[in-house]
Amino acid sequence: MLPACEVVSVNGSSATGAVHVDDDVVVTAAGFALSSGATIDARRWNVEQMPPGATLALTSPLGASTSFISGERPGLTVAGVYILRVDLHGDDGSQEARTCMLEVLARAGVTVELTWPTRSTDLDLHLLQVQPDGGVIPDSPADCSFVNCRPGSQDPPPWGNPDAGTSDPVLTLDVEDGYGPERIELNVPPPGQYVVQVHHYAANGGSATEGLVAIELYGQLAAFLSTSTLADGERQDVARITVPDTPAPSICIDDLVRGASTCVSAQVCTAEGDCPSCVEGTCGPGLSCSARTGRCVPAVDSCVQDSDCTNGRVCQPTTQSCMEAQCSDQEACAAPASCQPGQYRCETLPSVCTESDEPNNDPSQATVIPVTLGTGQLTAGTLCRGDVDVAAFAVATDSFAQVTVTLPAADQAFSVQLVAEDGVTPLDVRSASESTVTLQAFYPAGSTGYLFLALEPDATVDQESYTVDVTLEPLPECNAEANEPNESLATAATVSATHLDQATCAVDDEDFFRFSAPANQRILVNVSAASNLTVELLDDQGNTLVPGATRTDFELSWSTGASLEWLVLHVAAGNPDGTFPVPYSVDIQTQAPPSCGDSAMEPNNSVDSAYSATTFPLSAEACDALDDDHYQFNVPTDADVTLILGWEDTTADLDLYVLSADGTAIDAAASSDNPEFLGPLSLVAGDYVVRVQPISVTQAVPYTLFVDQAP
């Protein structure tokens, strides 16, 4: 069996444990030596084998160490076995080759990856939960796909059970323009059956093609299946995965295209070598045991030369499989991409250039710019394509920083940003649309300012030189303000006056004012400032009631519920380039709500004051833009509930919400449609609240609300 490649770092840290998909990996040839004992004076890395569907470029093919790029992403995006060869050249003229194996494991309990051999074509991966009747429902909540399964999706498939330790599925990779991979992961799969489906979503000028599906279980490649040739719009069920109801030593996979099946040990692989080497006949569908690596590998139809392939495809030497050629020579790739030998893919490799000030890629490694008597300069800086340089400057007193970056010529791929002392928060961001770029920001006394400079990976030059000039202008001190200290919610000043004259002293000076708001009233807060401020209205717990905006004049309004409320006005600097202090005034008014045609149901502008509705349809009126209406209704037994909100005023816009009795949102119809429609919603027996919110009204708007329940 081949020795494992020596991994020196994973994701920027010392290598520990296994290498997983999406890891940014650095491997080294430092452990290889020439048998002659000669000193190695040159090396060259080559990729001898990689999993079908993988694309790979070496960042430093001539270096002692190298990392990888897959498509436009750093790292390795397809699980499986990669075989690397390093050609060694000695100072005595001797040459030898060393080969090693890099095994890339899937992270989840069940991982499904889809790749395909054609560019432009868009194939989609679906993982469907089999229903009690044995069927599957494509494009439903029981179907994990690009519609509902991306990270952060609003309504992901609710397959997991936290009490049982199982998880929901996630589509961790989604590709729309050829090759893939697309990947769905189930970290801890719930018991049940799942069908893997491939959908030819769009040809995009391409042709019919087949999909290649790899299924990994706990880091082991368990099956490698291919679809039939799919035309535009066609779907095909590829595999069924069965997770047992009770803890068991295996998970089973059925090949729905060709009829094979296997059960694979559910042993978690956390490091290379944890899982035993294969023996012939023990691998799953579409796999064979490699005598060279001791691992199950895809048993794809091999090719030796282009004539072995059909449909105009070429034979990719590194995988010995057929694929559509994206390029055959350098002229086919737009700079700075180049056509990678043996892969027929246009890849953008890291630039080849020399920097004398590396490493300086993050705040902890920043190049210090000395600022003397308010000015400082960093000259003869050099930035490589795809790289980031960080410079730092100390700020002794509250200061206004002006930073000028000068380049030989305008270069929009060159971007600069001033960053706060935390090294993360951007304060001013610019691209080099001209040869001179000026940035401005405020920094408090005793802080450190950071300047990030980046030359994008798609820049047409390998390196760019620059000069940085920094000027720090101390800010004037501010006179003591009334109601201070009030720079946080915890120290908010309680005010009873309806008029306040205040000032924002510096860029980091924030003011919080807490005031009482009587029940069932309109609260109007007007703020007027000499220059831009950022103002928002909060409740007493710091939750946002009226989101923040930045300008000089504000009119904030809020309607209170059936009991006394405490509101908080938050004022902060809105212009880091301005002059401080910024004086401003606050006026607080309380008004009775307008008389409405539905006054018998008012006040009902909060969940606590919701009107108890027993019959529908219900006719009411939105008096103005502040008149939220809430209606409580009861669902006596579990039912499918449909809600419709309609109105005749074609200039108005109302939105419809369904809430639980404690105010938790269940669903919403918040569009410009008339009527707004929700349902059917499957609701369990209990009390619920409907909220009707005016979005755009210029006068009182009568409306009708329908709530229909079907057992």
Phi, psi and omega in degrees: 000147180292147175289155177285142175295147180276114181263125183259337176204150176229120180056039175083357180245165178303140185290124173222133177076205188277166171259129182243165177303145180074000174288141173270107193248139172241124176248155184232152174254014184298333182279352180273143178222158177278139181295337179285347183085359180292156177283133179282122178248357177201147178223156172214124179273143176222151175259115180270327182205144173210163182298144175306139182092344180280147169235145190209134171231143179267130183285329181224072186297341180252006185271167174291332176230158178210154170242188191226153172231129177246111186065239178255007184251142173290150176097195185241119189260355180237128179289154178139195184258126175248132178247121182249143176239134177245118175275124183253135180239125181266161180288353175261009180090356180286153180222135176215162179237144175234140183237142178217164184244133174245114181261123181252120186261149170287154183271328193266169174298313175235123176233131177240125180240138178241128170231165178208155193268017183232144177275164180073314182302141179246107171261145179243141179261133177234140171237115187250135175278124181291133183277166181305330180277003178091356182265174175233152183236096179301147176059035177240175175301344177271012183235114175273118180207190181298340184290319192225005193240003177292155177304132181082009178301145185293321182229073180291157178302124185276064184272330187282163177225103182304325180295329179266359179079011180265169190228164174278157177282157179221132172274098187276340176223133180222119184239136185245355188230041171107147170075317187088199004274155163252142186221133173241134181237139169239102185301306175236099189291131173293148177302145179145190178243144182226139179250129175270124182234143176243131182239123173282094190285317182202135179283328180052040180088354178272197185238179172300147183207165176257156176253147178248123186243121175252132178243121177249138177241114178052041176091355179258134173288113188256335180201147175224109190238155176234146177280172165289172175291120186257128174276168180306125178094346183281149175238155174211132171283126188255318186209155172242129179250126181247118176257121186295156181291329181241158179308128183215160184280000185210157172239138187254146180231129175250130175278107183279351180270318186240357170093356180281162178208160178201156171242130187244139179302131179272057179265127183283125176262114178253349179209157177303133179091351178297318181270141186293156175295151182279163168232155185303133178094354182260354182278159184280186182303135177076010183239156172222158182273122181274119177294336183285322185248344184073019181236154174287128182229156180300133177265066184279158174295124185272160173223153178247326181219166186301329182293344177285348185254155180246177176057031175075009180277168183241163179268118180275115186300323187292331178248351185051044177227158184277141177208163177280133183281126174275332178202157174234345176209172187297330183296340182281351184247137177280136179302141010264012180290156177223155182279117185281129182302131175080351182248342179058033180234142173279118182234142175264108181272155173303152185287162174250105180203171185242128174236133181271348187253017179277155356277142177210046189266353178214169185304328181291343181247015189298143172285125185277130175259113178289129180249110181245129179054040173088353181227153176203159183216141171242117185248160173057037173284147179230135182234129180273153177300131181084004184252165175233134171247142179237130175243153183227150175216141182274144181240114185279318180232164176311120190219151171263117183261131173239121184240126180245126178249127182246132179240162176300325181204164177299138180209102184293343177283351178264119181238149180225148176210139170274135186235145182293175184298336179288354179075008185232313189285118179284138178252329178207130185230130180219152167258158185275069178288344173229169183287344176239126182238130180242131179237151182220145177194162176258142176228137179282163181301140177079006182264176175237129175266146180237141175242120177258129176239132183223139172248114190298152180300335181267014176298151182271359176239153180283330182208160182218137176263156182205162173231140181239129173242131181241131174235127178249121179250113181300143179272149176291150176290155183253142176291157179300136181260156171291153176069010176275154355279138181211042186270009178211166178300322182293331181253021182304135179282128176276120184240147178243342181290152178269354178225133179229139170247119187226184176206143170266118192281321186207175185298333181257012180271117178244147179238135175237127179238126182253128181216155183277147179231112183298162181292146173053050180226159170267128177252121180245124180241120178250131178235130178232129186230160179287330175212181190302135170231164172248125188228139175215161179246129184240163168272181187291346179262002180091004177285141184285126173260312175239113186300155182290149174219162182238117176189195182257336181230137184227145168230101181257138182223150180207144176253127181274164180271208188278000181223166179301136177237155171249127179248157181230126174264126181246124181237132179218165178299138182245355182219100181295347180265001185277183179252135182250155000285161177249107178286147176208160179236150180234131174236128182243125180237150176239129181230149173286145179294154181292158176283130185242162176292344179252032186302336179295337179262354180273158354281135179218039185266019175210166178298320182295331182254020183302139178283132181280110182259128181249342181228146177224152007289157182240131179255132182210192186213134170269108188294316181201190186291349180257001188269081171286136177243136180235135181229126176269136176223158184248139172252102187294324177224160180311131187207161169268119187248131177244135181235137179226131177239122181228153179208160186264337182290108184288348179270352186264162175220121177240151178241155187236133180228148171243129183236156170286173184297335179268006176095001179290131181292135177252312179200164183213149169239091187240067180238191175264011182287153172218110009277163169274141188227135176227136173115180003287138177258131178276103183249137175279162182302138179152186180264143179223166181232134172259133176246129174250117185244122174289130178256317179216105178221143178248354179201174178300132185240108173292143179216165178234133182244124177252134172230114183242133181244131177235121182301000000 
